[in-house]
Amino acid sequence: MMETNILRFLNGVSPLSEKDNDDILKIVKTKQLKKGEHWLEEGKANYRIAFIEEGYLRKYYVKDGNEITDAFYFENDICADLPSIIGKTKSVANSVAMQDTVLTAFSYAEFNQLCERSPALEHLNRTLVEITFLRFYDRTASFILKTPKERYDDLVKAKSPILQKATQYHISSYLGIGPQHLSRLRAEK
């Protein structure tokens, strides 16, 4: 049962009671995306959180007609547009399935209702927001403090699935460089 994967993930972040696990199972739904189908779309509201069961998503922005890759979400990861969820605004980003993808999704509002009744779920929610904040902070700091080569080396050291699954074009966009620069960095290895 796929829903148990999300429970395993959430309990790994912060242990939950059997009742909390049961309550979460009541609000989750499985969603299947075909390759190229969007989970989040610029200009549209999406107040749901997705746990990636299979496949992967790429988050990107469109500037001057060009796609700028900001993040990748692989199996056993959470994808959400927290700025639009918290701010109750439309998304300025897109998240697209890069291959056929299966998500376990739930409404942030329904999750918040559960959090109001459960201190453990409230703690889990806060921890997930903190993890998401640190992910964005680390990415921002890497663009300020590191060179493209250092960012690429970090991906190599981390054995990131980005290097195995994403196209060279998307990897170079994610690193903030052109595809030719990425080819040179790869050749140096």
ZIPEJO-V681258 format. One record per backbone hydrogen bond with DSSP energy under -1.0 kcal/mol. CO is the residue of the C=O (numbers start at 1). NH is the residue of the N-H. Records with the same first field share a line. If there is no record, write none. Layout:
CO=NH, NH
This chain:
1=4
2=5
3=7
4=8
5=9
6=10
7=11
8=12
9=13
10=14
17=21
18=22
19=23
20=24
21=25
22=26
24=27
29=105
31=103
33=101
34=37
37=97
40=95
41=44
44=91
47=108
49=106
50=79
51=104
52=76
54=102
56=98
57=73
58=96
59=70, 71
60=94
61=68
63=66
66=63
68=61
71=59
73=57
77=52
79=50
80=82
81=85
82=86
83=87
84=89
91=43
94=60
95=39, 40
96=58
97=36
101=33
102=53, 54
103=31
104=51
105=29
106=49
107=111
108=112
109=113
110=114
111=115
112=116
114=117
118=122
119=123
120=124
121=125
122=126
123=127
124=128
125=129
126=130
127=131
128=132
129=133
130=134
131=135
132=136
133=137
134=138
135=139
136=140
137=141
138=142
139=143
140=144
141=145
142=146
147=151
148=152
149=153
150=154
151=155
152=156
153=157
154=158
155=160
156=159
160=163
161=165
162=166
167=171
168=172
169=173
170=174
171=175
172=177
178=182
179=183
180=184
181=185
182=186
183=187
184=188
